[in-house]
């Protein structure tokens, strides 16, 4: 497993309002195993991660992806980039080429 997943599991449990005992009973695992999972001392299966996500009522991506963006943040990003595209469309072809060149240089680490 990873320290990140262990940390996210503990955060999700606390946010859902479950004690270690309650969560371990609902997951049908021992309290000791639950502690070792949250301490990143025990391996966890993909199926168990799915079960934890269901129990804690969270998106499984939130438990395993460090760059997970929830739907509210995603909507904000879409609006922000939508505004950028509208402005980009107003540029001349030459200016669009310049913007694309700058972006490519930035991606390549040249600027």
C-alpha positions as CSV (number, residue, x, y, z in Angstrom):
1,X,0.0,0.0,0.0
2,X,1.2,3.6,0.5
3,X,1.4,6.1,3.2
4,X,-1.0,8.3,1.2
5,X,-3.7,5.6,1.0
6,X,-3.4,4.9,4.7
7,X,-3.7,8.5,5.5
8,X,-6.7,9.0,3.2
9,X,-8.4,5.9,4.7
10,X,-8.0,7.3,8.2
11,X,-9.2,10.8,7.1
12,X,-12.2,9.2,5.4
13,X,-13.1,7.2,8.4
14,X,-12.9,10.2,10.7
15,X,-15.0,12.3,8.3
16,X,-17.6,9.6,8.1
17,X,-17.8,9.6,11.9
18,X,-16.7,6.0,12.4
19,X,-14.5,4.8,15.3
20,X,-11.9,2.2,14.7
21,X,-14.1,-0.4,16.3
22,X,-17.2,0.5,14.2
23,X,-15.3,0.6,10.9
24,X,-13.5,-2.7,11.6
25,X,-16.8,-4.4,12.5
26,X,-18.5,-3.2,9.4
27,X,-15.5,-4.2,7.3
28,X,-15.4,-7.6,9.0
29,X,-11.8,-7.3,10.0
30,X,-10.0,-7.1,13.3
31,X,-9.4,-3.8,15.1
32,X,-5.6,-4.7,15.0
33,X,-5.7,-5.1,11.2
34,X,-7.6,-1.8,10.9
35,X,-4.9,-0.1,12.9
36,X,-2.2,-1.7,10.8
37,X,-3.9,-0.6,7.6
38,X,-4.2,3.0,8.7
39,X,-0.5,2.9,9.9
40,X,0.6,1.6,6.5
41,X,1.9,-1.6,8.1
42,X,-0.5,-4.0,6.3
43,X,-1.3,-4.6,2.7
44,X,-4.8,-4.0,1.4
45,X,-6.5,-5.4,-1.6
46,X,-8.2,-3.4,-4.3
47,X,-11.5,-5.0,-3.2
48,X,-11.0,-3.8,0.3
49,X,-10.3,-0.2,-0.9
50,X,-13.6,-0.4,-2.8
51,X,-15.4,-1.6,0.3
52,X,-13.9,1.2,2.4
53,X,-15.0,3.7,-0.2
54,X,-18.5,2.4,0.0
55,X,-18.5,2.3,3.8
56,X,-17.2,5.9,4.1
57,X,-19.3,7.1,1.2
58,X,-16.4,8.6,-0.8
59,X,-15.3,8.3,-4.4
60,X,-12.6,5.5,-4.6
61,X,-10.4,7.9,-6.6
62,X,-10.3,10.2,-3.5
63,X,-8.6,7.3,-1.6
64,X,-6.0,6.4,-4.2
65,X,-5.2,9.4,-6.3
66,X,-3.1,12.2,-4.9
67,X,-4.4,14.6,-7.6
68,X,-8.1,13.7,-7.3
69,X,-10.4,16.7,-8.1
70,X,-13.9,16.5,-6.9
71,X,-16.8,17.5,-9.2
72,X,-17.2,20.9,-7.6
73,X,-13.5,21.8,-8.3
74,X,-13.8,20.2,-11.7
75,X,-16.7,22.5,-12.5
76,X,-14.7,25.5,-11.4
77,X,-11.7,24.5,-13.6
78,X,-14.0,23.9,-16.6
79,X,-15.4,27.4,-16.2
80,X,-12.0,28.9,-15.8
81,X,-10.6,27.2,-18.8
82,X,-13.7,27.9,-20.8
83,X,-13.1,31.6,-20.2
84,X,-9.5,31.1,-21.4
85,X,-10.7,29.4,-24.6
86,X,-13.1,32.2,-25.3
87,X,-10.3,34.7,-25.0
88,X,-8.0,32.5,-27.0
89,X,-10.6,32.4,-29.8
90,X,-10.5,36.2,-30.0
91,X,-6.8,36.3,-30.8
92,X,-5.4,36.6,-34.3
93,X,-3.9,33.5,-35.9
94,X,-0.4,34.9,-35.3
95,X,-1.1,35.5,-31.6
96,X,-2.6,32.0,-31.2
97,X,0.6,30.5,-32.7
98,X,2.7,32.6,-30.2
99,X,0.6,31.4,-27.3
100,X,0.9,27.8,-28.4
101,X,4.7,28.2,-28.8
102,X,5.0,29.7,-25.3
103,X,2.9,26.8,-23.8
104,X,5.1,24.2,-25.6
105,X,8.3,25.9,-24.4
106,X,6.9,25.9,-20.8
107,X,6.0,22.2,-21.0
108,X,9.4,21.4,-22.2
109,X,11.0,23.3,-19.4
110,X,12.6,25.9,-21.7
111,X,11.0,28.9,-20.0
